[in-house]
Amino acid sequence: MNFNLLAVFLTLCLSVTGWAQSIVADKSSFAITSAVIYVDPGEPELVKTAATLLQQDIEQVTGKKLSMITDINQASKNVIVIGTLHQSSFLKQLVSQKRLSPNAIEGKWEASLIQTISKPVQKVSQALIIAGNDRRGAAYGVFELSKQIGVSPWYWWADVPVVKRKEIFIKENTSLTDAPKVKYRGLFINDEAPALSGWTKEKFGGFNHKFYGKFFELVLRLKGNYIWPAMWGNAFYADDSLNIKVADQFGIVIGTSHHEPLMRAHDEWRRAGGGPWNYETNKEKLQQFWRDGIKRATNEKIVSVGMRGDGDAPMSRETATALLEQIVTDQRAIISDVTGKPAAETPQLWALYKEVQDYYDQGMRVPDDVTLLLSDDNWGNLRKLPRLDEKPRKGGYGIYYHFDYVGGPRNYKWLNTNPLPRIWEQMHLAWEYKVRDIWIVNVGDIKPMEFPISFFLDYAWNPEKIDADQLQRYTENWATDQFGKQQAKEIATLLAKYAKYNSRRKPELLDANTYNLHTGEWKTVVDEYTDLLKKAEKINSVLPTDYKDAYFQLVLHPIKACANLNAMYYYVALNKEAYQAKGKKTNAYADKVKELYANDSLITQQYHHLNNGKWNHLMSQTHIGYTYWQQPNQQKMPAVFYSSSDSAVVTKTISVQDTKQRISIAADQFTKAVNTNGVTWKVLPDHGRTGSAITPFPVTATEQKPGGNSPQLQYDVVMDRESEFAINAYFSPTLNLFRDENGLQYGMSVDDEIPQIISLNKEDKTSDKGIWNKWVSENIIIKSTTHKIAKAGRHTVKFWMVNPGVVLQKLVLDFGGSEKSYLGPEATGGKTTKK
């Protein structure tokens, strides 16, 4: 490499995206290359696997392969001790000698301790202890060390290079303890055809133990512990008998998706030809099917209970709550009978997904030890949260979240469209409302979602350590971990911007009519992507060669592909306008569309050729040519027009900055924030379609009555005449989280008006039709109020808190006659002065 290895190495060590204390030094008394690795022979398989991976990691960094021993008396000089408190004879000896205190981790789920000890036994001068309260705790300690010595969790999955170094030193008197806050933290491989399925078939022969070994290692390195396996025509337990053994080897907890009860993949029912998926008419076969599933799943697991329709379809409208409760009762009897233990001793979840939540809202209940897995609406908006005054459940609550989805109003499967500020805001709600037992996210094909996957699992590890204000720092640290410090700040900006731009409207939903051509909105959007691409390519030109494959996958490809896609639809719009006006450039625009459409395939091909074809198929998801919610089998270029006319037409452009027609104010540009009754206003940096957003904190605050000195934001504006106008308030999509008849509300007034109370979402219907369709497609909710002022001059617009969980992005005062646009008008005039 053509840059300072030592500086890069130290930077990697100090960044530590997970915010852990750095234990690696430039020089110290403990040199890793002079150590051996000791693991007690009685340790679980996971501890041995983690030790072997650490051995490989150290060899990747230093070029030296450390010896592995199972007898501490074979050690001399330095030793790395890896084990669990209650299964390592040597760790128990150190505890009994009071050389090692277990108090900080003992009894804590997945807790780990990393500590240096001088002269633990004869012939050993220094020991680096990596101890876990349990097997995963020990493994997480190992992978924390691996990360700090410069091995990214994405070293294999995104070709992130390992920085070479002759020696690794551990700080003197190191003592680091850690443990997760959310109990089960997981990933769901889903919607995996054609991309991931094609790749796994070519590289591994399918979703077998070879593939899952790679996937489980990634999950562990990211400090996750739980997965739902691929299920589109796949069956984790049936397809490869070694899958279950690899799961135990890596200590990964296995579940099945929300509609696959008792550890049976749904495709197994199709294979078995079991008849109708109907408990009333086919009860005996279904019970035997489920019983066999529990018998087979001898590994650590969370068992899904309940029942949806065949193939993840809704249950019949006539389905009775009593029948569903009986199904759960019978399933728990099967669990108890097969395991020989009370059902409550086997972790279970009931997924309140889609119509199943309606059953819960109508009174259906399951036993208290079953975790209630709440869900988003498949588009990243939480549907329901427990009320703060609800009685705690033994099984607690979980969240099933989505980075990818197949269904209405449109599939979104191709690339990452999930900006961190939005994920943070929604999962922060979950955390604050005590949803802390299971967090699992649908990650689709895995590969396009590397960055949000890292964040989701890091945030689940400890939500109290990453605030909204720290997301930029988190992003910069993540970029440092993958690419080094030199370009990290610029790369972080690219990562944040492309996700923000893509979230405005999913690529699959784009067409020529998305943005307004006449106002210049379309051109602005394309210019923003073009500028982002120029910056990305500039960084690519100076990156060391070793980093280019990783950079293309994680940064350059999504920017390049989406800049190209937006430009293509922009030129479709220009072509249509020119054709209708018999414009001179009609044919040139049509040719440009063809060029950009062809370029889309070339960008995909470039990805598939990386690293000698290592990632072939993984970008083969169709994304152009949708006609309804389901993906097209093949891409189809948008229709274009050709003309033989040479006439020229001058097109009038309407300015979006016509302040006589409207005043646009970014939410964070308030004149004054009134913080009272224990409520403060929190800016969410870079949250939203165009800028930053603002919301009342804490998110658990009680409902407020607008008026007087209650919590409010004030925006001073100057108007040149008496006027009646509308205030259009732009909000992040937020659903009726507590199923209140009024939904979430806010207040709006001007000057001394009585505040108007407006519901943000009482009409919330999370189906594939209606207003929800518009909310999620446009990634915004816009609500309007009408106001009147009697004279020109300075006036104060007041936005009042009523309920928490309302996220304001901007206010637009509309005086009539202005042309509509997708993103709304840009902010008017200069910045306001806060006081």
Phi, psi and omega in degrees: 000149186259038176212173188290105183299318182297316181296317179296317181299312181295324178296316178300318181295323185278340184286307177040085186308325181285007174072016181285157176294138179284133179245358182262136182239168175289322179203139180198184183280341182258108178258123186293323185291346177263012183257165167243162179253124180249130174225128178298136182298342181272003182289156176300159182302324180299320181296319178294320179296316179298320179297319179296320178293324175296319177303316179293320181296316179297322178293322177299321183283311190257342185085358181251132179264115181286150177284149176251132179231157178241004178231117185298336180289347177279352184277150172212153182064261183245147180219139171258116183259122181240126180182180177253150186303324190255002179235351177265117181297324181290319178296321178296323178296316179297322178294315181296329178276001181062026174274341181223125179262123181272359192303324186291337184235343187299130179081358181263130181305119173060025180283149180227156179225129173241122186211144174262142179225133178273138175045061180291329176212170177300146178075348180253120182276321182220141174236137170256110183268126171240100187244144176237147172295330178218184187296319180287328175302316178298318181295320180294325174298318178299313185284340171294317177297315180303316180296320183287336177274000172108018177257107180293145172304338182262020184300323179265317187286344176223014177058034177287122185290151175267126180286127183282148180203138182291326184217151175237127179248143176255138182300145174294149176057035177294136173207109185226124176238152181200156176198150183282156177266320176268132190292305180247125186232113192216173181236142178244114173282121185207164178054041196272007175245141009267348193289292185296322181295319178295320179294313182295324180296317182290319188269329186234348186089013179126189180276071184250189185294334177293315176296311185294331175300317178293318182292316181297322178299317178300313181301315180295316180298330177274004178065033168269172180215006194212140175219154160253123185284168177304139186222009175277091182077009182243156180215108188306310184281328186274330188284331181206115182295342179277349179302316182294325179290321178292324176300317179290323178301322181262002176066028183268132177280129183256136171233178169236159191295175188303340183243020182237086186290152169052046170065025176249124172295140184296329181296338177294328178292321176296316182296323184283344183060048187284356180093201183298137174276071188217114186290332181287325185255346187222039188300314186295316180294320179295318180296319179293322177301313181290321180300317179296327178295317179291323178299320186284326187275077182274358183275176174293133190204163165239124187267124174283133176241168184098193184198135169248183179289175183298127177067039177070023176275161176296153172290162178299147178299336182275355182303129183267142177303321181300321179295316180295321177294324178292323177301314179297318178300316180291322178296320179292328175295322177296315179302313182296316182295318183286319184277340183073016180229159174305143182303328182297343180274355174253118181303134180223157173224151171238117186273118177272068186257134180049237188291344179295328176298326178297322178298319179295315181296334179271002172117357179293140181225155174235165181304153189296336182278351179277128177290129174276111181269099176286171187219160166273187181268019184080354181238021174086012179247115182301137182269329188204144173226150175291146175288150183296334182267005178289146178296132180301144177259143176299319180278347178067200184230154175223174177230132169254114188244165184230130164255354188207149180202145170245114181153184184285158358286349179193139171304143165225106190227347196282301186225172180291127177232029189241090179293142182302320181303325179288316178301314180302312185299318182286316181286335172297319174303313180302313181298313184293335177264025170066030174268095195222011184261324179219127166237117177227141185232136175285114184252009177059238184275007180074300193300317182289351190252024186306311185292308177296330175298312178304314182294315183303315182284325175295318181291322177296327179300316178203089180297341183281351183261351180234108179265166179302325181290346184257005184293325176295316178298318177303314182296318178296319178294321179295318178297322177298316180300329182267326191232001184087170189284329193304316183250011190298318183296316179292320179294322178300319178298318178298315180300316182290318185291316185293325177292321178297312180297317182293334183281345178301319173201126183304143181307325181292340181265352181293146167204184184295340184263002185299310183251158183279120181285320188289326181280352184089004182297317181300315181296320179298317179299313180295320178297322179296315178295319180297318178296319178298318180295319179300317179294319180296318181289329177296317177295318180301326183290338182251354178291144172302149184305322182302334185266352190293321179296314179297318181296320179297315181295314190272336188229300191291316183302307181298325178291314181298315183293319183281327173299317179296316183296314180295320177298321180300312181291328176299316180287334172297317178296316179297320180297316181296315180297315182295321181295316181295327180268004184056045185281158184292331186264009183310308185289324178296319178295319179297318178296323179294321177300315179299317181297315182290324177297316177295323181296329177303316179292324180293324177294318176298315180300321179299319177298313184293341179268356180302143172049050178059037176081018182304326186251025178305137180087339192288349174244028184271010178292126178292144182212002177236133176106016176297141173239344174205198190295326186277149183294148172286149178294326178226152178287151180221129181293140175301148180294140176231166182241144174241147183225148175264000183283142177252007183291149180253140180233133176268123182260130180281137177249129179266129181287138176278356184256026181283092188288350174287337181264332182198156173236125182248130184232121174294142187302326184276359180263050179282157175277322182208139174249126178261111181254108181219171177056031180079007181253134173236156179266126185248120174283132176256097186301135174062020180266123177122183187281333186232331183212228175253169182232177180214147183209153177283141178236151357287161181289354176261009182298155179282163179297141181247150175259114183297146178132157178062236183253024179289165185304129184203160170244136180245135179234112179278132178227154177246124180244142188267004182195164169299140185198152166250134187209166176254145169252113177265116181259127182260124184236148168297138180305125181221132183265170182284082193298332184247013177054037178281146184297336179264355185064197175274137187236162172217170177238151179219136176206167174233129181057237186259020176300154167289127183301137172276130180263122185239135174274131179283326194207029181293339178273010181308119173227104185278068175237183182275006181229166173086199189293329179301323178305316180291317181304309186283328178296319183265352179056042180199152167238126179245125179239145185238145171229154181249137184221165180217136175242145187268346181208161178287166177123198183277134178223159183241118173274131183240124175255120188253140171284136166243300179245150170288171178084003178264123185245110182269132178257318176193165177240136177234117175272116187250118182262008175097147174087357182274149182279137182286151175219165185291313184272352186080168184292150175291160181304137183272134171066203183274183180282149175277165179254120180281147178213000000 
